[in-house]
Amino acid sequence: METLELCAYHESGRIVKAYMHGYICEQSQLSEIDAGSGKTILNSGNDAALIQIVLQRNANPANTENTEKAILIANKLMEIFSIGTCASVYYENDKNLDADIEIIFPGQDISQLELIMSFLRKNDPTYTEEKLNQVLNSNFSLLQKADYSKPIEALVQKFMGELEFKLNRFQIEDTLKSVGFNFPEKKVNVGYSVSLTEDKQPSRTTVVDANAEVETKSSINDDVLNTVLSNFISSLNKDLSKEEISASITFLKDVFNKFG
């Protein structure tokens, strides 16, 4: 399987898992150089502040209620950070799972997973060192179910059909809906997003190893703004062509720039 297609399975696995957990994907782009170097930007909405706590070494939630929420979020993140590589390995091996299969994750995910596990060790009394292996087993079990694999395969096909191998939120959600994948409709939260950026130097491990850099952004970049405006314009008139949507976005941005 070629690098680009492996990257497509990697990013698609992440995206579908993120939607299962109530997050949304603002945009995702594949890498033609390294299967672990794609970039997916997830909008975590109201979870953003607690995600910062989970992924900051030695940070602690302010109270018991926040701790309980942060533990739930940490478990979500562990699944999201590990599912992409599980998906690429699963499809690269033609959906055959060998007991001795070796998993390769880009090294940055390992550091993020270690931060997540460190947080859980300190705050979750039920946490055990078997947790990560349990998550990996759960990931591979999920990949064998049509409800999960079907939307992944649809996204891969959509990715591979794009000239720049890049999808925005509208394209992603339209593709998911086309195969019957249900998720709650959410308004765009422009305050924060979780950016998962694959490490370009993957490392090898016989158990796990991961792939993403997480950063919390206080303002959306131009690509995300284009996605937000595109979704809004399309919701008003679904018959508009890409050229008409692009022209509308340019007009609105000119208005924003003029009147602040």
Residue pairs with C-beta under 8 A, 6 or more apart in sequence:
1 91
1 92
3 31
3 32
3 33
3 34
3 35
4 30
4 31
4 32
4 35
4 160
4 165
5 156
5 160
6 35
6 88
6 91
6 92
7 30
7 31
7 32
7 34
7 35
7 36
7 37
7 38
7 88
7 198
8 30
8 38
8 155
8 156
8 159
8 160
8 165
9 87
9 88
9 90
9 91
9 92
9 152
9 156
10 35
10 36
10 38
10 84
10 85
10 87
10 88
10 198
10 211
11 28
11 30
11 38
11 40
11 84
11 155
11 159
12 87
12 151
12 152
12 153
12 155
12 156
12 159
13 83
13 84
13 86
13 87
13 88
13 143
13 152
14 40
14 42
14 80
14 83
14 84
14 87
14 196
15 25
15 28
15 40
15 42
15 155
15 172
16 148
16 151
16 152
16 155
16 176
16 181
17 79
17 80
17 83
18 24
18 25
18 42
18 80
19 25
19 176
19 181
19 183
20 148
20 183
21 76
21 79
21 80
22 45
22 183
22 184
22 186
23 42
23 43
23 44
23 45
23 47
23 80
23 194
24 42
24 43
24 45
24 169
24 173
24 186
24 188
25 40
25 41
25 42
25 43
25 169
25 172
26 41
26 42
26 43
26 168
26 169
26 188
26 193
26 220
26 223
26 224
26 227
26 228
27 40
27 41
27 166
27 167
27 168
27 169
27 223
27 224
27 227
28 38
28 39
28 40
28 41
28 159
28 166
28 167
28 172
29 38
29 39
29 40
29 164
29 165
29 166
29 167
30 38
30 159
30 165
30 166
31 37
31 38
31 39
31 198
32 165
33 200
34 198
34 200
34 202
35 88
36 85
36 104
36 105
36 106
36 198
36 199
36 200
36 202
36 211
37 106
37 198
37 199
37 200
38 198
39 195
39 196
39 197
39 198
40 195
40 196
40 197
40 212
41 193
41 194
41 195
41 196
41 224
42 80
42 193
42 194
42 195
42 196
43 188
43 189
43 192
43 193
43 194
44 51
44 192
44 193
44 194
45 186
45 189
45 192
46 189
47 73
47 76
48 189
48 191
48 192
48 193
48 194
48 216
49 192
50 61
50 66
50 69
50 70
50 73
51 73
51 77
51 194
51 214
51 216
52 59
52 216
53 59
53 60
53 61
53 66
53 70
53 119
54 70
54 73
54 74
54 77
54 115
54 116
54 119
55 77
55 112
55 115
55 116
55 119
55 214
56 115
57 115
57 118
59 119
60 67
60 122
60 123
61 67
61 69
61 70
61 123
67 123
70 119
70 123
71 120
71 123
71 124
74 116
74 119
74 120
74 124
75 120
77 112
77 116
78 113
78 116
78 117
78 131
78 132
78 135
79 135
79 138
79 139
80 196
81 109
81 112
81 113
81 116
81 196
81 210
81 211
81 212
82 105
82 109
82 113
82 132
82 135
82 136
82 139
82 208
82 210
83 139
83 142
84 211
84 212
85 103
85 104
85 105
85 106
85 109
85 208
85 209
85 210
85 211
86 103
86 136
86 139
86 140
86 143
87 139
87 143
87 152
89 101
89 103
89 104
90 97
90 140
90 143
93 101
95 143
95 144
97 140
102 204
102 206
103 136
103 205
103 206
103 207
103 208
103 209
104 202
104 203
104 204
104 205
104 209
105 202
105 203
105 205
105 208
105 209
105 210
105 211
106 198
106 199
106 200
106 201
106 202
106 203
106 209
106 210
106 211
106 212
107 199
107 201
107 202
107 203
107 209
107 210
108 197
108 198
108 199
108 210
108 211
108 212
108 213
109 199
109 209
109 210
109 211
109 212
110 203
110 205
110 208
110 209
110 210
112 210
112 212
112 213
112 214
113 132
113 208
113 210
117 127
117 131
117 132
120 127
120 131
121 127
132 207
132 208
133 207
136 208
142 148
143 149
143 152
147 181
150 179
150 180
150 181
151 175
151 176
151 179
151 181
154 175
154 176
154 178
154 179
155 167
155 172
155 175
155 176
158 167
158 171
158 172
158 175
159 165
159 167
162 171
167 175
168 223
168 226
168 227
168 230
168 231
169 188
169 227
169 228
169 231
170 227
170 230
170 231
170 234
173 183
176 183
188 228
188 231
190 220
190 224
190 228
191 218
192 216
192 217
192 218
193 216
193 217
193 220
193 224
194 214
194 215
194 216
195 213
195 214
195 215
195 217
196 211
196 212
196 213
196 214
197 212
197 213
197 215
198 211
198 212
198 213
199 211
199 212
199 213
202 209
202 211
203 209
220 228
225 253
226 249
229 248
229 249
229 252
229 253
230 245
230 249
233 240
233 245
233 248
233 249
234 240
234 245
240 248
